[in-house]
Amino acid sequence: MADSVPSISRLRLVPDQPVEGCELTPDVFLVNGMPSQSCRLEYHWYRSTEKMACSWCDKTPVTMQRLTDNSYYCSVNCFIAAWPGHPAQHRTDLTQRGPRTDGAAPIEGWTCIEGQPEQQSEQKWVEVCDVPSYTPTLDDVGHMLKLACIPYSADGSKRGIAKTLKTNYVIAPPPPPPLRRMLLVRNNVVVSVGKPGSARTNTNRLGFTLLTYNLLAEIYATSDAYPYCASWALPWNFRRRGILRELANYRADILCLQEVQADHYENFLEPELARYNYAGLYKCKTREFMGQYGKMDGCAMFYRRDKFSIAPNGVTEVEFNTIARQRHSSDKRLLNRLLKDNVAQIVLFEMHVPHPAPRRQLLVANTHINASPEFADVKLWQSQVLLLEIERIMTQHAGSLAQIPMVLAGDFNSLPGSDPHSLLANGGVQPLDGDPHGLLATLPLRHSMPLRSAMATVGAHVNASAESHELQKMEPPYTNFTAHFVGTLDYMWYTYDRLVVGGLLEMVDDRQVHEHTALPSPLFSSDHVPLLAEYHFKR
């Protein structure tokens, strides 16, 4: 109402550690639970005039202070490098000023010296922005930020009680890890290594590149799940930059993404990737009970518009819940075990090829299989059902399984040698633990497609050798790396009668992964690593 005077009870930034280039959007809570839309809010962002950055290299964050002067340092190495000039400064500062008395607010990782005097002088500020959200710039690095939020009545006639908050010092993001290189593959053996960032090894052969990547949805990226990750590196506003940079650098022709949050697809990934000439498709998990729209994850597929178009009636969305209800509606016990909300996408593409080349079609499937270790039978059930759907669609469009090349990518949450992996790799499986819950009795537990794992190409990884013929020994050592689990869960399966692998993206540098304990980290934006393969058509 126009007569009411709103007051702000709380003003919050999550996280409270600003990073250059990462948008800050405050949460505003009004007294008595009033909605923020019921009043007019005025925002003012300020930058401190005092800068806190390394006196030797100008980097942030700083971790130590020399009390005899105004110097701060980001590492012991910088402190030592600046030491030669210290004795003269020490004598001058002690006689003229004494120890520094304008201490600064502590920041994460700050090495405090016991007994340091509290701040005596008032910090000075300069206004930098007057809109709700602010993205720190290079000029902000090393400076504190302050936000003042002032409420007014809806008609603007009355001013309520405002709130202000101060942030830690703005830090610069770490440099991105070096671009991974493509491994040139010939006859299932790696023969050479390409240049960093180049995703094609042979532009003369007709083919395409495909990337699969579990992005780690924001709803799962919590400090409880990843306590080793710096708190400022977990939020989506930081991680999304690394994800987009990775996707844009490799420019794969088709992107199969998992754990894509609905609001992140609509507000970030779809518009940002459109600038790189991608069109997108999205399928959200069937999680209606989670409440607020957008805070659910799903699968997304993007494709280069200059290289592919979707065939007529070429999009099929798979909801495993729906199939479970169709098959087991009469058995509530089985149905409850199967209702896990997982989904898949199956898309038939038509490739734009130079005339007079024949029309090329390609079927691509993208999925995220259930993650729970105690539901191994559900993983196998979902994998088998998806294969049956793919076979049905291929037969419907081409009359047989041998006409259309196919790639099935995603996060299968299954280790090499597990039942789903064996089913995909060998064409059939006898479950290791039988069928204790009776889920698998009506399934064939086989398929008729000649499938091979792209990442298991002989010689492509340190744990593979040309003499090894056991597929599970040839998969990469990991695609998911956390403090509590390390293993291979992500795959790109392809029909080897119609496609051949021409190149693979090398694995990440283990030293960079271990530098920050595990994934995600300030260098890597997800707990999974993206996989990329180049495929050529056989005929």
C-alpha positions in Angstrom: 0.0 0.0 0.0 1.1 3.6 -0.7 0.8 4.5 3.0 2.9 1.7 4.4 6.6 2.5 5.2 8.7 -0.6 4.3 11.8 -1.5 6.3 14.6 -3.9 5.4 15.3 -6.5 8.1 18.2 -8.2 6.3 20.5 -7.7 3.3 22.5 -10.7 2.1 25.0 -11.6 -0.6 25.8 -15.2 -1.4 28.7 -15.7 -1.6 30.1 -12.7 0.3 33.5 -13.0 -1.5 33.3 -10.9 -4.7 35.2 -12.2 -7.7 36.1 -10.0 -10.7 33.6 -10.7 -13.5 31.1 -12.6 -11.3 27.7 -10.8 -10.9 26.6 -10.0 -7.4 22.8 -10.0 -6.8 21.6 -9.3 -3.2 18.8 -10.9 -1.4 16.6 -8.3 0.3 14.3 -9.3 3.2 11.7 -6.9 4.4 10.2 -6.6 7.9 7.1 -8.8 8.6 7.8 -10.8 5.5 6.6 -8.2 3.1 7.4 -9.1 -0.6 10.1 -6.8 -2.1 7.8 -6.2 -5.0 5.5 -4.3 -2.7 7.8 -1.3 -2.4 10.4 0.6 -4.4 14.1 -0.3 -3.6 17.0 2.0 -4.4 20.5 0.4 -4.7 23.9 2.1 -4.4 27.1 0.2 -4.8 30.4 1.7 -3.6 34.1 0.8 -4.0 36.6 1.5 -1.2 39.3 3.9 -2.0 41.9 1.8 -0.2 43.3 -1.1 -2.2 44.5 -4.3 -0.7 46.6 -6.3 -3.2 50.1 -7.8 -3.2 52.7 -5.0 -3.0 55.0 -7.1 -5.1 52.9 -8.6 -7.9 49.6 -6.8 -7.4 47.6 -10.1 -7.2 44.8 -11.0 -4.8 43.9 -12.3 -2.4 46.6 -11.3 0.1 47.6 -13.6 2.9 50.0 -11.6 5.0 50.7 -8.1 6.1 54.0 -6.3 7.0 53.1 -4.3 10.0 55.8 -1.7 9.6 54.5 -0.2 6.3 51.5 -0.4 4.0 52.6 -3.6 2.3 50.6 -6.8 1.8 51.6 -10.0 0.1 49.8 -12.9 -1.6 52.5 -15.5 -0.8 55.7 -16.2 1.0 57.6 -16.0 -2.2 56.4 -12.4 -2.8 57.2 -11.5 0.8 60.8 -12.8 0.4 61.2 -11.1 -3.0 60.3 -7.7 -1.4 62.5 -8.3 1.6 65.7 -6.5 0.4 64.1 -3.1 0.8 62.7 -4.0 4.2 65.4 -2.8 6.7 65.4 0.9 5.5 61.6 0.9 5.5 61.6 -0.8 8.9 63.8 2.0 10.5 61.9 4.8 8.8 58.4 3.5 9.7 59.3 2.8 13.3 60.7 6.3 13.9 58.2 8.3 11.8 54.9 6.3 12.1 55.2 3.3 14.3 53.2 0.2 13.4 50.4 0.5 11.0 47.0 1.3 12.6 44.6 1.3 9.7 43.9 -2.5 9.8 41.5 -3.9 7.3 38.6 -6.4 7.6 39.8 -10.0 7.6 39.3 -12.1 4.5 39.2 -15.8 3.8 42.7 -17.2 4.2 44.0 -14.1 5.9 46.9 -14.7 8.2 46.2 -12.4 11.2 48.8 -11.4 13.7 47.7 -11.5 17.3 47.4 -8.1 18.9 47.0 -6.2 15.6 45.3 -2.8 16.3 41.8 -2.4 15.2 40.9 -0.1 12.4 41.1 3.5 13.5 40.4 5.5 10.4 37.1 5.6 8.5 37.1 3.9 5.1 36.3 6.2 2.2 34.0 5.1 -0.7 33.2 6.1 -4.3 29.9 5.1 -5.9 30.2 2.7 -8.9 26.7 1.6 -9.6 23.0 2.3 -8.8 21.2 -0.9 -10.1 20.3 -4.0 -8.2 23.1 -6.2 -9.5 26.8 -5.4 -9.9 29.6 -7.2 -11.6 33.0 -6.4 -10.2 35.5 -5.1 -12.7 39.3 -5.2 -12.9 39.3 -1.8 -11.2 37.6 -3.3 -8.1 40.2 -6.0 -7.5 41.8 -5.4 -4.1 39.0 -3.1 -3.0 36.1 -3.7 -0.7 32.6 -3.1 -1.9 29.6 -1.7 0.0 26.0 -2.0 -0.9 23.3 0.4 0.5 19.7 -0.6 -0.1 17.0 2.0 0.6 13.3 1.1 0.7 10.5 3.5 -0.3 6.8 3.2 -0.3 5.3 2.0 -3.5 4.5 5.6 -4.6 7.9 6.8 -3.6 6.7 9.3 -1.0 8.0 7.7 2.1 11.5 6.4 2.9 11.9 3.4 5.2 14.8 2.0 7.2 17.7 1.1 4.9 20.4 -1.5 5.3 24.1 -1.6 4.2 26.6 -4.4 3.9 30.3 -4.6 3.2 32.0 -7.3 1.3 35.4 -8.9 1.5 38.1 -7.5 -0.8 37.4 -8.3 -4.5 39.7 -11.0 -5.8 40.8 -11.8 -9.3 39.8 -15.2 -10.7 42.6 -17.7 -11.3 43.8 -18.1 -14.9 42.0 -20.9 -16.7 43.8 -24.3 -17.0 45.6 -24.9 -20.4 43.4 -26.0 -23.2 43.4 -29.8 -23.6 44.8 -31.2 -26.9 43.2 -33.6 -29.4 44.7 -37.0 -29.7 44.8 -38.1 -33.4 43.5 -41.6 -33.7 44.1 -44.0 -36.6 43.0 -47.6 -36.5 42.1 -47.3 -32.8 45.6 -46.2 -31.9 46.7 -42.7 -31.0 49.4 -41.6 -33.5 49.9 -37.9 -32.7 48.8 -35.0 -30.6 47.2 -31.8 -32.0 47.4 -28.2 -30.9 45.7 -27.0 -27.7 42.1 -25.9 -28.2 41.7 -27.4 -31.7 38.8 -29.9 -31.8 39.3 -31.2 -35.3 42.1 -33.5 -36.5 41.1 -33.9 -40.1 39.0 -31.3 -41.8 39.1 -33.2 -45.1 37.0 -36.1 -43.9 33.3 -35.8 -43.5 32.5 -36.0 -39.8 31.6 -34.1 -36.6 32.7 -33.6 -33.1 30.5 -34.3 -30.0 31.1 -33.3 -26.4 29.4 -34.7 -23.3 29.6 -32.9 -19.9 27.8 -33.1 -16.6 27.8 -29.4 -15.5 27.0 -30.0 -11.8 23.7 -28.2 -11.2 23.7 -25.4 -8.6 21.1 -27.2 -6.5 23.7 -29.9 -5.8 26.8 -27.7 -5.5 26.8 -27.1 -1.8 29.5 -26.6 0.7 28.4 -29.8 2.6 28.9 -31.8 -0.6 32.1 -30.2 -1.6 33.7 -28.8 1.6 37.2 -28.7 0.0 36.2 -26.3 -2.7 36.7 -22.5 -2.0 33.3 -21.1 -1.1 33.6 -18.4 -3.8 34.2 -21.0 -6.5 31.1 -23.1 -5.9 28.3 -20.6 -6.8 26.9 -20.7 -10.3 27.8 -17.0 -11.0 31.5 -18.1 -10.9 31.3 -21.6 -12.4 29.2 -20.6 -15.4 32.1 -18.5 -16.8 34.4 -21.6 -16.8 31.7 -23.8 -18.3 30.9 -21.4 -21.1 34.7 -20.8 -21.8 35.2 -24.6 -22.1 32.2 -25.1 -24.4 33.2 -22.1 -26.6 36.8 -23.1 -26.8 36.2 -26.5 -28.2 33.2 -25.6 -30.4 32.0 -29.1 -30.7 29.3 -29.6 -33.4 27.0 -31.3 -30.8 26.9 -30.8 -27.1 25.3 -33.3 -24.7 24.9 -31.7 -21.3 23.6 -33.2 -18.0 22.6 -31.6 -14.7 21.5 -28.5 -16.5 19.3 -26.4 -14.2 16.1 -25.2 -16.0 16.6 -21.5 -15.1 20.3 -21.7 -16.1 19.3 -23.2 -19.5 16.8 -20.4 -20.2 18.6 -17.4 -18.7 22.3 -18.3 -19.5 23.2 -21.3 -21.6 20.6 -21.0 -24.4 21.2 -17.2 -25.0 25.0 -17.4 -24.6 25.5 -20.4 -26.8 23.2 -18.8 -29.4 25.9 -16.2 -29.9 28.2 -19.1 -31.0 25.5 -20.3 -33.6 24.1 -23.1 -31.4 20.4 -24.1 -31.2 19.3 -26.0 -28.1 16.8 -28.5 -26.8 16.0 -29.1 -23.1 14.3 -31.9 -21.2 13.8 -31.3 -17.5 13.6 -34.1 -15.0 10.1 -35.1 -13.8 10.5 -33.5 -10.4 7.3 -31.6 -9.9 7.5 -32.1 -6.1 10.6 -29.9 -5.9 8.5 -26.8 -6.0 9.9 -23.6 -7.5 10.1 -23.7 -11.2 13.6 -23.6 -12.6 15.3 -25.2 -9.6 15.3 -28.6 -11.3 17.9 -30.1 -13.5 17.7 -32.0 -16.7 19.4 -32.8 -20.0 20.2 -30.3 -22.7 21.5 -30.8 -26.3 22.9 -28.1 -28.4 23.9 -28.3 -32.1 25.6 -26.1 -34.6 23.0 -24.6 -36.8 25.4 -24.2 -39.7 26.1 -27.9 -39.7 22.9 -29.7 -38.6 19.1 -29.4 -38.6 16.5 -31.6 -37.0 14.8 -34.1 -39.2 11.0 -34.0 -39.4 9.5 -35.6 -36.2 13.1 -36.1 -35.1 12.9 -35.2 -31.4 11.9 -37.8 -28.8 11.9 -37.1 -25.1 12.2 -40.1 -22.8 10.7 -40.0 -19.3 11.6 -43.2 -17.5 8.8 -42.5 -15.0 6.3 -42.6 -17.8 7.6 -45.9 -19.2 7.7 -47.3 -15.6 4.0 -46.5 -15.2 3.1 -48.0 -18.5 4.9 -51.3 -17.7 4.4 -51.6 -13.9 1.3 -49.6 -12.9 -0.2 -52.8 -11.4 2.7 -53.4 -9.1 3.2 -50.4 -6.7 6.3 -52.0 -5.1 8.2 -52.1 -8.4 6.8 -48.8 -9.6 8.0 -47.0 -6.4 11.5 -48.4 -7.0 11.6 -47.2 -10.6 10.2 -43.7 -10.1 13.6 -41.8 -10.1 12.7 -38.9 -12.4 15.6 -39.5 -14.9 15.1 -38.5 -18.5 16.8 -38.8 -21.9 16.8 -37.0 -25.3 16.9 -38.7 -28.7 17.3 -36.5 -31.7 17.6 -37.4 -35.4 19.8 -34.8 -37.2 20.3 -34.1 -40.8 23.8 -33.0 -41.6 24.4 -30.1 -44.1 26.8 -31.5 -46.6 28.3 -30.1 -49.8 26.4 -30.9 -52.9 26.3 -33.5 -54.5 27.1 -35.6 -51.4 24.2 -37.8 -50.3 22.1 -36.7 -47.4 23.6 -37.7 -44.0 21.5 -38.5 -41.0 22.8 -39.0 -37.5 20.9 -40.1 -34.3 22.2 -38.7 -31.0 20.9 -39.7 -27.6 21.7 -37.9 -24.3 20.9 -39.2 -20.9 21.6 -39.0 -17.1 21.0 -42.4 -15.5 20.1 -42.7 -11.8 23.0 -42.1 -9.4 22.1 -44.1 -6.3 24.5 -47.0 -5.7 21.8 -49.1 -4.0 19.7 -49.1 -7.2 22.0 -51.0 -9.5 18.9 -52.8 -11.0 17.3 -49.5 -11.8 20.4 -48.3 -13.6 20.3 -51.4 -15.8 16.6 -51.1 -16.3 16.9 -47.5 -17.5 19.9 -48.3 -19.8 17.9 -51.2 -21.4 14.8 -49.2 -21.8 16.7 -46.4 -23.5 18.4 -48.8 -25.9 15.0 -50.2 -26.8 13.7 -46.7 -27.5 16.7 -46.0 -29.7 16.2 -49.2 -31.7 12.5 -48.4 -32.1 13.2 -44.9 -33.4 16.0 -46.1 -35.8 13.7 -48.8 -37.2 10.8 -46.3 -37.5 12.9 -43.8 -39.5 15.1 -46.1 -41.6 13.6 -49.6 -41.5 16.6 -51.2 -39.9 19.4 -50.6 -37.3 22.1 -50.5 -39.9 21.2 -47.4 -41.8 21.6 -44.5 -39.4 24.9 -43.9 -37.4 24.3 -43.3 -33.7 26.0 -41.8 -30.7 24.7 -42.3 -27.2 26.3 -40.0 -24.7 25.8 -39.0 -21.1 26.4 -39.7 -17.4 25.5 -43.3 -16.9 26.6 -43.4 -13.2 28.0 -46.8 -13.9 31.6 -48.0 -13.6 33.4 -50.0 -16.3 32.5 -53.6 -15.9 29.2 -52.9 -14.2 26.0 -54.4 -15.6 24.9 -51.3 -17.6 28.4 -50.9 -19.1 28.5 -54.6 -20.0 25.1 -54.4 -21.6 26.2 -51.5 -23.8 29.6 -52.8 -24.6 28.8 -56.5 -25.2 25.3 -56.4 -26.5 23.9 -58.4 -23.5 24.4 -59.1 -19.9 23.7 -61.5 -17.1 23.2 -59.3 -14.0 26.0 -59.7 -11.4 23.5 -59.7 -8.5 20.6 -61.4 -10.3 17.2 -59.7 -10.1 16.4 -59.5 -6.4 13.5 -57.1 -6.8 12.0 -58.7 -10.0 12.6 -55.5 -12.1 14.4 -57.1 -15.0 12.4 -60.2 -15.7 10.4 -58.7 -18.5 13.5 -57.1 -20.2 15.6 -58.8 -22.9 18.9 -57.5 -21.3 20.4 -57.3 -24.8 20.5 -55.0 -27.9 21.4 -55.4 -31.5 23.5 -52.4 -32.1 27.3 -52.6 -32.7 28.4 -50.2 -29.9 31.8 -49.2 -28.8 33.0 -46.7 -26.2 34.8 -43.8 -27.9 37.0 -43.1 -24.8 38.1 -46.7 -24.7 40.0 -46.4 -27.9 43.1 -48.6 -27.6 46.2 -46.6 -26.5 44.3 -43.4 -25.8 44.9 -43.4 -22.0 47.6 -44.2 -19.6 45.8 -47.2 -18.3 45.2 -48.7 -21.8 47.5 -50.7 -24.0 47.4 -52.0 -27.5 47.6 -55.6 -26.0 44.6 -55.1 -23.8 41.3 -56.4 -25.1 39.2 -55.9 -21.9 37.1 -52.8 -22.6 36.8 -51.8 -19.0 40.6 -51.6 -18.7 40.7 -49.2 -21.6 38.3 -46.5 -20.3 39.9 -43.4 -18.9 40.9 -43.6 -15.2 38.1 -41.2 -14.2 35.5 -38.8 -15.5 34.2 -37.9 -12.0 36.7 -36.8 -9.4 35.7 -35.8 -5.9 37.1 -36.2 -2.4 34.9 -39.2 -1.8 34.7 -40.8 -5.2 37.0 -41.2 -8.2 35.9 -43.2 -11.3 34.6 -43.3 -14.8 30.8 -42.6 -15.1 30.5 -40.7 -18.4 30.6 -42.3 -21.9 30.2 -41.7 -25.6 28.9 -44.9 -27.2 28.8 -45.1 -31.0 27.9 -47.6 -33.7 31.2 -48.7 -35.1 29.7 -50.1 -38.3 28.9 -46.6 -39.5 31.3 -44.4 -37.6 35.0 -44.3 -36.7 36.8 -42.3 -34.0 39.3 -39.9 -35.6 40.3 -38.0 -32.5 39.8 -37.8 -28.7 40.2 -34.9 -26.3 43.1 -35.8 -23.9 42.3 -36.2 -20.2 42.9 -33.3 -17.8 46.2 -32.8 -16.1 46.2 -34.8 -12.8 48.5 -32.2 -11.2 45.9 -29.4 -11.7 43.1 -31.6 -10.3 45.1 -32.5 -7.2 46.2 -28.9 -6.7 42.8 -28.1 -5.2 42.2 -31.5 -3.7 39.5 -32.6 -6.1 36.7 -31.3 -8.4 35.0 -28.8 -8.5 37.7 -26.2 -7.9 38.6 -22.7 -8.9 40.1 -24.2 -12.1 37.4 -26.7 -13.0 33.8 -25.8 -12.8 32.2 -29.2 -12.3 33.0 -32.5 -10.5 32.9 -34.1 -13.9 35.3 -33.5 -16.8 34.0 -32.9 -20.3 34.7 -35.6 -22.9 35.0 -34.9 -26.6 35.4 -37.2 -29.6 35.7 -36.6 -33.4 33.8 -39.0 -35.5 34.1 -39.7 -39.2 31.5 -41.5 -41.4 32.6 -44.9 -42.7 30.2 -45.0 -45.6 
